């Protein structure tokens, strides 16, 4: 799932009539198409090997449709990534842009619930309200995301973050998906050269199933691409929204169009 950005090259912008027709066709097949700028999803067009990256839960379906329209060679240019995978790629490739105190250990785990629970217990938080395991997990998530970077406070979340970033008491470093996304946003926000590299790498961004986008996922997209020449299109159907329980923004299309 990696992007291999260590040796970024200046990329060629493709304006061929065939590609334009392809992108238009893919967008028009969806009922609820919202255009911010003209598009494609985390598509990378590399001057050497012409790779394109698509952020879509329907990757195989997209590939099959692309193959029918443009042939097998073009199909091979499309690779699916979720928001979480894209954020992890940014973190893993540019982690040395972070200050040392925010840089996770290289062998960090992802979403290891036992380690996260142990970290909270290590600082003395031992489920004082007697929450069920699922509610306790949500409580941990709230503590970890209601902090600001860099770490300057003394609240529970600020005390647990360093433990999870570096490891503690024999436990390996462990990051939640939202922690990874927060670190990726911080990297882009504080490093204009990295942000510019993303603009050069991704001339088009296509966001599929956009109705299920959460606030932090949208914040990542905005930090990476808004205010640039990257062309962004969001596609989805409000009637198919299934992730409100996980934080999907109900008015996400209106917010996207307004911004």
C-alpha positions as CSV (number, residue, x, y, z in Angstrom):
1,X,0.0,0.0,0.0
2,X,3.1,2.3,0.2
3,X,3.5,5.3,-2.2
4,X,7.3,5.2,-2.4
5,X,7.8,9.0,-2.3
6,X,11.4,9.0,-1.3
7,X,12.5,9.9,-4.8
8,X,9.7,12.1,-6.0
9,X,10.0,13.2,-9.6
10,X,8.3,16.0,-11.4
11,X,5.2,14.5,-12.8
12,X,3.5,14.8,-16.2
13,X,0.0,16.1,-16.3
14,X,-2.1,14.0,-18.7
15,X,-4.7,15.8,-20.8
16,X,-5.4,13.2,-23.4
17,X,-8.9,13.1,-24.8
18,X,-9.2,9.4,-23.9
19,X,-8.3,10.0,-20.2
20,X,-10.7,12.9,-20.0
21,X,-13.5,10.7,-21.5
22,X,-12.6,7.9,-19.0
23,X,-12.8,10.2,-15.9
24,X,-16.0,11.8,-17.1
25,X,-17.6,8.4,-17.6
26,X,-16.7,7.1,-14.2
27,X,-18.1,10.2,-12.5
28,X,-21.3,10.3,-14.5
29,X,-22.2,6.7,-13.6
30,X,-22.7,7.7,-10.0
31,X,-26.1,9.3,-9.0
32,X,-24.8,11.8,-6.6
33,X,-21.7,13.4,-8.0
34,X,-20.3,16.6,-6.4
35,X,-17.5,18.4,-8.1
36,X,-15.0,20.5,-6.2
37,X,-12.5,20.5,-9.0
38,X,-12.1,18.1,-11.9
39,X,-10.8,14.8,-10.6
40,X,-9.4,11.4,-9.8
41,X,-8.6,9.7,-6.4
42,X,-5.1,9.9,-5.1
43,X,-4.1,9.4,-8.7
44,X,-0.4,9.5,-9.1
45,X,0.9,9.9,-12.7
46,X,4.6,9.2,-12.6
47,X,6.8,10.2,-15.5
48,X,8.5,6.8,-15.4
49,X,5.9,4.2,-14.7
50,X,2.6,6.0,-14.9
51,X,1.1,4.8,-11.6
52,X,-2.3,6.1,-10.5
53,X,-3.7,5.6,-7.0
54,X,-7.4,5.6,-6.4
55,X,-9.0,6.0,-2.9
56,X,-12.1,3.7,-3.4
57,X,-13.8,0.8,-1.7
58,X,-14.7,-0.5,-5.1
59,X,-11.2,-0.9,-6.5
60,X,-11.9,-4.1,-8.4
61,X,-15.1,-2.8,-9.9
62,X,-13.2,0.4,-11.1
63,X,-10.4,-1.7,-12.6
64,X,-12.9,-3.8,-14.5
65,X,-14.7,-0.7,-15.9
66,X,-11.4,0.9,-16.8
67,X,-10.2,-2.2,-18.6
68,X,-13.4,-2.3,-20.6
69,X,-13.0,1.4,-21.6
70,X,-9.2,1.6,-22.0
71,X,-7.6,-1.8,-22.0
72,X,-5.5,-3.9,-19.6
73,X,-2.5,-1.6,-19.5
74,X,-4.5,1.3,-18.1
75,X,-6.3,-1.0,-15.6
76,X,-2.9,-1.7,-14.0
77,X,-2.5,2.0,-13.1
78,X,-5.3,2.0,-10.5
79,X,-4.7,0.9,-6.9
80,X,-7.1,1.4,-4.1
81,X,-6.3,3.1,-0.8
82,X,-8.5,3.9,2.2
83,X,-8.1,7.2,4.1
84,X,-6.3,5.2,6.8
85,X,-3.9,3.7,4.4
86,X,-3.1,7.1,2.8
87,X,-2.5,8.6,6.3
88,X,-0.2,5.8,7.3
89,X,1.7,6.1,4.1
90,X,2.3,9.9,4.8
91,X,3.4,9.1,8.3
92,X,5.7,6.2,7.4
93,X,7.4,8.1,4.5
94,X,7.8,11.5,6.2
95,X,8.0,10.6,9.9
96,X,11.5,12.2,10.2
97,X,9.8,15.5,9.5
98,X,8.2,15.2,12.9
99,X,10.0,16.5,16.0
100,X,11.6,13.6,17.9
101,X,9.0,13.6,20.7
102,X,6.2,13.0,18.2
103,X,8.1,10.5,16.1
104,X,6.7,7.0,16.7
105,X,9.0,4.0,17.1
106,X,9.7,2.4,13.8
107,X,8.1,-1.0,14.8
108,X,4.9,0.5,16.0
109,X,1.7,-1.6,16.1
110,X,-1.6,-0.4,14.9
111,X,-4.7,-0.3,17.1
112,X,-3.5,-3.0,19.6
113,X,-6.2,-2.7,22.2
114,X,-4.3,-4.5,25.0
115,X,-1.4,-2.1,24.7
116,X,-3.7,0.9,24.6
117,X,-5.5,-0.4,27.7
118,X,-2.2,-1.0,29.5
119,X,-1.1,2.6,28.7
120,X,-4.1,4.1,30.4
121,X,-3.7,1.8,33.4
122,X,0.0,2.7,33.5
123,X,-0.8,6.4,34.2
124,X,-3.4,5.4,36.8
125,X,-6.6,5.5,34.7
126,X,-8.4,2.2,35.6
127,X,-11.9,2.5,34.3
128,X,-13.2,4.5,37.2
129,X,-16.8,4.6,35.8
130,X,-17.0,0.9,35.3
131,X,-17.6,1.1,31.6
132,X,-18.2,-1.9,29.4
133,X,-15.2,-2.9,27.1
134,X,-16.8,-1.2,24.0
135,X,-17.6,2.0,25.9
136,X,-14.2,2.0,27.5
137,X,-12.6,1.8,24.1
138,X,-14.6,4.8,22.9
139,X,-13.6,6.7,26.0
140,X,-9.9,5.9,25.3
141,X,-10.4,7.1,21.7
142,X,-11.9,10.4,23.0
143,X,-9.0,11.0,25.3
144,X,-6.5,10.4,22.5
145,X,-8.2,12.6,19.9
146,X,-9.1,15.5,22.1
147,X,-5.6,16.7,22.3
148,X,-3.6,19.1,20.2
149,X,-0.2,18.7,18.6
150,X,2.5,19.3,19.7
151,X,2.0,17.7,23.1
152,X,2.0,20.5,25.6
153,X,-0.8,19.7,28.1
154,X,-1.1,17.5,31.2
155,X,-4.5,15.9,30.5
156,X,-4.9,12.2,30.3
157,X,-4.5,12.1,26.6
158,X,-1.3,14.1,26.7
159,X,0.2,11.7,29.2
160,X,-0.8,8.6,27.3
161,X,0.4,9.7,23.8
162,X,4.1,9.6,24.7
163,X,3.7,6.0,26.0
164,X,2.0,4.9,22.8
165,X,4.4,6.7,20.5
166,X,7.6,5.2,22.0
167,X,6.5,2.1,23.9
168,X,6.6,1.5,27.6
169,X,7.3,-1.1,30.3
170,X,8.0,-3.8,27.7
171,X,5.1,-2.9,25.5
172,X,5.7,-1.9,21.9
173,X,4.6,1.5,20.5
174,X,1.0,1.4,19.4
175,X,-1.0,4.0,17.4
176,X,-4.7,4.1,16.8
177,X,-5.9,4.9,13.3
178,X,-7.0,8.4,14.4
179,X,-3.5,9.0,16.0
180,X,-1.9,8.1,12.7
181,X,-4.2,10.5,10.9
182,X,-3.5,13.3,13.4
183,X,0.2,12.8,12.9
184,X,-0.1,12.8,9.1
185,X,-2.1,16.1,9.3
186,X,0.5,17.6,11.5
187,X,3.3,16.6,9.1
188,X,1.6,18.2,6.1
189,X,0.5,21.3,8.1
190,X,4.0,22.0,9.4
191,X,6.0,21.1,6.3
192,X,5.2,23.2,3.2
193,X,7.7,21.2,1.1
194,X,5.9,17.9,1.8
195,X,2.6,19.5,1.1
196,X,4.0,20.8,-2.2
197,X,5.3,17.3,-3.0
198,X,1.8,15.9,-2.6
199,X,0.4,18.5,-5.0
200,X,3.0,17.5,-7.6
201,X,2.4,13.8,-7.0
202,X,-1.4,14.0,-7.1
203,X,-2.8,16.2,-9.9
204,X,-6.2,14.6,-9.4
205,X,-8.0,13.3,-6.3
206,X,-11.2,11.2,-6.5
207,X,-13.1,10.5,-3.2
208,X,-15.5,7.7,-3.5
209,X,-18.3,6.8,-1.0
210,X,-17.8,10.4,0.3
211,X,-21.0,10.3,2.3
212,X,-19.2,8.2,5.0
213,X,-16.3,10.6,5.5
214,X,-15.5,11.6,9.1
215,X,-14.4,15.0,10.2
216,X,-10.8,13.9,10.7
217,X,-10.6,12.2,7.3
218,X,-12.0,15.4,5.7
219,X,-9.4,17.4,7.7
220,X,-6.7,15.3,6.1
221,X,-7.9,15.9,2.6
222,X,-8.2,19.6,3.2
223,X,-4.7,19.9,4.7
224,X,-3.2,18.0,1.8
225,X,-5.0,19.4,-1.2
226,X,-7.2,22.4,-0.7
227,X,-5.8,25.7,-1.9
228,X,-3.7,23.9,-4.5
229,X,-4.1,23.1,-8.2
230,X,-5.0,19.5,-7.4
231,X,-8.4,18.8,-8.8
232,X,-10.7,17.1,-6.3
233,X,-14.1,15.3,-6.9
234,X,-16.2,13.8,-4.2
235,X,-18.8,11.1,-5.2
236,X,-21.4,9.4,-3.1
237,X,-25.0,9.0,-2.2
238,X,-26.4,10.4,1.1
239,X,-29.1,7.6,1.0
240,X,-26.3,5.0,1.3
241,X,-24.7,6.6,4.4
242,X,-23.9,3.8,6.9
243,X,-21.2,5.2,9.1
244,X,-22.9,8.0,11.1
245,X,-22.3,5.9,14.2
246,X,-18.6,6.1,13.5
247,X,-18.6,9.8,13.0
248,X,-19.5,10.4,9.4
249,X,-20.4,14.0,8.9
250,X,-24.0,14.3,7.9
251,X,-23.6,17.5,5.9
252,X,-20.3,16.6,4.3
253,X,-21.4,17.3,0.7
254,X,-22.6,20.8,1.6
255,X,-19.5,21.5,3.6
256,X,-17.4,20.3,0.6
257,X,-19.2,22.5,-1.9
258,X,-19.1,25.5,0.4
259,X,-15.4,25.2,0.8
